[in-house]
Each structure stands twice: as structure tokens, then as C-alpha cells.
Amino acid sequence: MEFNKTGVLFLIPSLRVGGAERQIMYLLNNLDKKRYTTYICLFKGRGMYYPKVHSDVKVFFCSNYKNIMKTTREIRKIIEKENIDIVNSFLPTANLYLFFLRLYLKKKVRLISSQRGIRHNYFNKWTLFEFLAHKSADMVVANSLAVKENITRFLKIDPVKIVVINNGVPFVEIDHEEKRKRRSEIIFENDYPVLLSIGRFDSQKGHQYLIRSVELLLNRGVNVNLIIVGGGVLRDEIDNLIIRKGLGKFIKLYKNRESIKEFLLAADCFLLATLTEGASNVIMEAMASSLPVITTDIPSNRELVEDGVTGFLVPPQRPDLFADKIEQVLKDPEKMGIAGMRGREKMKKKFTIERMVGMYENLYEDA
């Protein structure tokens, strides 16, 4: 007996390198093909992940995303022509269209928005977009408990309609021969321990505090290297800061890559000095790779890292304490190894791609 498949349309600006984009790729390519027909609508071009979209996923492009009403009409036509049952949006720009679709859709369609970051500013346009979208949606997906609490309190969204679905991450198998090879490919003029941080260059990620921490460590005679991977508006500013401090021999910047596996394999410890976060994919990927993690003590990070057990937490904006913790951890390889192992075990229990996809499938069934 053959059942009618559920048509799911995903809305997202593009498939550039980013946390939300990785999650939507996992969904597109892993939803049960016997139960779902998947579609995706992009507003700002393809992006680095686009070639990885499976051939059975139908892709649409809406090039006039700044013309909200025109794009809404285009999406409505796609929904009606393809007989879409569920529309699931990712990121604020895409979320906004749910508000207008709710006003103009003739066909009964379940609308699911998503929230992947913490909001603190009432006067930000993205806050308004998300408020309108979440109010219009049938369900809202938050990728952490911290995000759910934030939009319940800050945006006044009914908690009953919010479901928490944690991100899923791939697991890097540790191959010590490959690790040595990757280390040899990272061009440092020394053999000091390699620290790794990954994240876009903006004020929220706190790269300046990591650079100050490395400076403090070197001044103490604790020799380390730092790799920072990312792109963004503050990259040149961070690069100039490294040059001014004379740290170019010890800190290297790399552009975004489709895969961060090579960096995870090359590193001894992962750092993230973020000031605010919804749910950090890079922390999860580092933990899944058995890397010990040192990060900031903020609500979403506490969901991932149990201080002293699966990693280590430090107050935000305290490069001195970050430096202290890095020094302590590097002096105790056994403790590093145990924290890395426990972090990986935690990821396997709760943060696999299979579990994440299964939770979305349950959500779609309930919808």
C-alpha cells in the first residue's frame, strides 16, 4: 500500500557556510524519502553547501528577496503548484515570509518557524521579524533550552508552541596518523600546542579576548599557537590586532571551509570566547571530535559543557581567566583526554544527526 508523501518546503537565504545552513543540509538529505518530498527555496544565491544537495530535492530561487510582497507571491505559487503541506523557515529573513504567507495563503499549510539565536535588543529589525514570524507560525523550533527561554520571556511567544530540537553533528573518528599529517600542514614555525577557535568575525564571538589570552600566555612563558577559522566584517580588524601585537608567528587566520575536519584533527584544544550564543555547532563538533573545550559560561554553553566534566567554562570577557584555564588544561594531558572523551560521549547520546532528523520527522507528523 502506497501512502501520500508529505511535502516539506524549507526557506533559507542561501546555503553558505554556517550553522543553520549545515543543519538544513542534514535535514534535506536525511529525511525519510518514503514519507517526505523535500523542497528548498533560496533567496540570496546558492552558497558553498549547494553542490551537496541531493538530486531528489527540488530547488527554487527567489531572486527579489528585498521585494517582500513579490517574493511572498513566488513562494505562494510554489506551495500551490507543488502541493506543499509544511513550510519550515530557517533564519530571520526566511522567518519573515511566514508572516506574509499566513495572510495570503489560500491552501491550508502548516507553518514552522525557527529561532537559532538569543535576542536582547527590542529595537533591532531582526527582533521584529522574528516576533511577527513566531506569532504567525503554528510551531516554533528552538535549538536549545536557552533559546526557548529567551523567546518566551523576551518575545512573549507561547511556550506551548515552542519545541526544542537540538542540533545534530557529524563525528570525526580520531586517526592519529592523520592527526600528525594535519599538524604538519598547519604552518607554524614551532611545535607548540595548537589551540583552535571557529566562528564568524563579529563582536559577538569575542576573538579579541582570545588574542589577549594568547598574549598573556606567551608573556608567562606558556608557548601556544592559535588557529582562528571564519569570515565576516571584523576579519581585517582582527588581523590588524594580531599584527600590532606582534603575534603573527603564533596566531593564524583561515577562511571558512566546507568542512572543518582538518582543523579539528590538527588541534589539541578548542576555544570559544563568545558573548552570546543560541547553540554553538562548533562547540558540539569539537566535542564530537573528542577535543577538550574551553568556552564562556553562558546559558546555551552550559547545556553542552559541564564545567570540569565535559569541558571547561570561563566568565565572558575575561582573557586573564581564559589564559589561566588554558594553562591549567595544557599542564594536565590526562584531564584533557578525559574531558574530550566525556564530551564525545555526551554528543553521541543527545546530539547526533539521526536524533535531530528523527525529532523533526516527529514534529512534521504531529503537524
N, C-alpha and C positions, 0 to 999 in steps of 0.2 A: 504494500500500500504506500503510495507516494503522498507526502504532505506538502502543502504550500509553504514555500520558504518565506521567512521574514526579511523584508528589505530594510537594510540599515544604511543611512546616509550620514557620513562623517563630514563635518565642516571644520576647516582649519586654514589659516592663512597660507601656509606653504609647508613643505617637508624639508626645511633647512635643518641643520644640526641643532638639536635642542631636546630637553627632557620630555616635553609634551609630544613632540614630533616622534620621538622614539617609541613612546607608549602607544600612539595611534598606529604606528607601523606594526607593532606586535599584535595589536587587535586585528588590523586589516588582514594580516597574513596567517592568523591562527584561529579566528572564529570558525566554528564548525560549518564547513561548506555544505553539509547536508541539511542544515537548518537555516542558514543565513545567506542572503545575497548581499554583497557589500559594495558600496559606492563611496566615493570621496569627492568633495568639491573644494578646490584650491582657489585662493583669491590673489595671491602675490607670487605666482610662478611655481616652479617645480621644487627646487631645493636638492641638497645632496642625497637625501634618502629616496628620492623619487624612483631611481632605477631599480630599487629593491621591492617596489610594489608588485605583487603577484599579478600575472596576466589575467586572472579571473576577476580582478577588481576593476570596476568601471570608473574612470576618472573624468571629472568635469572641471572646466576652468571658467571662473567668473572674473574677467579682467578689469571690470569697472567697480572695484570694491569701495571706492570713495563715494560712488553714487549709490547710496544705501537702498533707495527705492528700486532702482534698476536691477541691482544685484538680488534683492529680495524677490522680484518678479522672476528672475532667471532661476533661482533656487526653487520657487514655487512650481515652475514649469517642469523642472527635473523631478520633483516629488510626484506630480500628477502623471507625467509620462511614464516613469519607472515604477509607479505604484508603491512608493516608499511607505513603510509602516512606522519607522522610528528615525528621528533626526537627532544625532548626538554631536554637540559642538565642543570644540577644544579651543581655549584661549579667548581673551576678552573680545577681540574683533569678531570672531565667529559667533561667540555667545550673543552679541548684539542682534544678530539676524533672527534669533529665536523670538525676540520681542515682536518684530515686524511680521514674522511668519504667523505668529499666533493671531494677529489682527487680520491677515489677508488669506489664510489657507481656507479652502473650501472643504478639502478632504480631511477626515479625522486622522491626525497623525500624533504620535506621542513625541514630545519634545524633551530632550535631556540635555541640560547644560552641565558645565564643569567648572570647578574652581580649583586652581592649582597654586595659588599664592596667597599670602597674608596681606590684607589691606588695613592701612592705618589712617589714610587721608580721605576725608569726606569730599574734599574739593578737587579730587582727581577725576578726569573724564572716564578712566577705566572703571573706577568705582561705580559711577553712574551706569555704565554699560552693563556691568555685572549685576547690579541691583535690578535693572529692568529685565535682564535675561532670566535671572533666577526666579523672579516673581512670575514670569510668564511660563516657565518650564513646568512640566509635570513632575520631574525629578531632577535633583542636582547631585552630581558626583563630586565629592571632595577626596583628595588623595592623601589626607591624613586627618587624624582627630583634631590636630591644632587648627587646620583649615576649617573644619566643620564648626568648631567653637568660635572661630573668628567671624565667619559669615552669619552665624546665628546671632552673635552679640552685636557685631558691627553693622551688618546689612539687614538685620531683623528678618532673616529668612526662617521659615517654619522648620524646626529641626526634624520633623516627621518626614519631610520630603527630601532630606539630605541623606545619602548613603555614602559611607566611606569605603572606597576601593583603593587599597594601597598599590603603588606602582610595582611592576614586575621587572626583574633584572636578569640579564644573562650571567652565567657562571663561567669564569675563566679557570681552567684547570692549570694547576701550578706545575710547570715543567722547568726544572732548574737549569737544564741546558739552554732552553730558550731564554730564560731569565738572564743568563750570562751573556747571551748573544745580544739581547735588547740593551743591556747595560753598556756593552761595547759600542752600540750605535748612538748613544747619548753622548754628545761631545762636551766633556768636561776635562779640564787639564789636571785632574786629580782622581783619586779613588775614594772620596769621602761618601758617607751615606747619602742616598738620594731621597729627598722629600718631594712629594707631588701634590699639586693643587689644580683643580679643573673647575672652570666657571667663567662666564662672560665677564668682560672687564667693565663693571659699573660699580657705583659706590656701595651698593648693597652687599657685594661679595667680599669686601674688606681686604683686598690684595695688599694695600699699603701696610696693614698690620703684620702680614706675613713677612713682607720685606724687612720691616723693622725688627721682627723676631730673628730673622737670619742674621741681620747686622749685629744684634745683641749677642747671639751665639758665637759668631766669629770673633767678636771683641773679647769674649770669655775664653777663647781658645778651643771652643767646640766646633769642629770643622764639619760643615754640611754643604750639600748642594740642593737647590730648589728648582723644580720644573713647574712652570705655570702654563696651562693649556687653555686657550679660549680666544674669543674675538669680542669686539664691542667698542663703544665710543671712547673708553678711557685707556685703550691699549697703549697709545703713544705716550700718554701721561705716565703710565706705569713704567714703560720702557725708559723714559727720561729720568724717572726717580731712581731706577736701578743704576743708570749711568752716573748720575750726580753723586750717588753714594759709593761709587767705585766697586759695585758688586757684580759686574758683568761676568767675572770668571766663575761665579758661584750660582747665579740665577739665570736661567734660560727661559725665554718665552716661545711657545709653539702655537701655531694656528689650530683652529678646530679641525678634527679629523672625523671621518665617518665612524671609525672605531677607536676606542681609547685603550684597547688591549695592550698595545706595545708599551704604553706609559705605565699601566698598572703592573706589567711584568718587570719593568725596569726599576720600580720604586721600592723603597724599604718601609715608607710610612706615608699615609695620606693626610693632608691638612685641608681644612676649610674654615676660613675666618668669617663666614657670612654673618650679617647682622639680622637678617630676616629670611625666612625660607618657608615654602609650603611643604614640600617633601623633597629632599635632595636625592636625585637619581645618582649623582656621582658618589655620594657617601655610600649608598646602597651597593653600587658597582664595586667600590673599593672593598667593602665588607665581604661581598660575594667572592672577591679575589683573594681573601684571607689577609688583606693588608690591615695593619693596625691603624685606627683612625683617631685623629685629634681634631676636635671641632668645637664650635661655640655652644654654650649652654643656653639654648633657646628651645621653646616648646616642641617644635617639629623634630629637632635633632634628638631630643630626649626620647622620642618614640623609637628611634633607631639605635641610639648609643646609650648603653647603661654604663655610667662612669666607673671605670676601673674593672669592668667585666667584659663588655663587647667593644670597648674603646675608651676614649678619654674626653672629658668636657672641660672647657675653659670659659670664663666670662668673656662676653664680646668686648672688642675694643681694648684689649689688654695684651699688647705684644710682649710685655715683660713676662706675664704668666704663661703665654703661649711658648715663649722661649724656655721657661723653666720646665714645662711639661715635655717638650721635645727632648730636652737634655736628659730628663729622668727616664723617658721611654727608651732612648737610644742606648743608655747605660745598662739596660736590663733586657737583653735579647729574648730571654725566656718569657718574660712578661709580655713582650711584643708578640711573640708567637702564639701565646695562649689567647690574648685578646683577638688576634686575627682569626684564629680557629673558631672561637666562640661567635665572633661576628658572622662568619660564613655559615655556621650552624643556624643562627637566627634568621638569616636571609633565606635559607632553604626551607625553613618552617613556614614563613609568612609572606615572603616577597618574591616568589617565583613568577615567571611569565604565565605559566599554566594556571596558577591560582588566580592571578589577576584576570585572565581571559575568562575563566570559569565564573567569576563573580559578575563580570559584565554580561555573560550569557544568562545568568540567573536574573539579572536586572531586566534584560530585554524580554525574558519570558514573563516576568511579573507585569511588565508594561503592557 
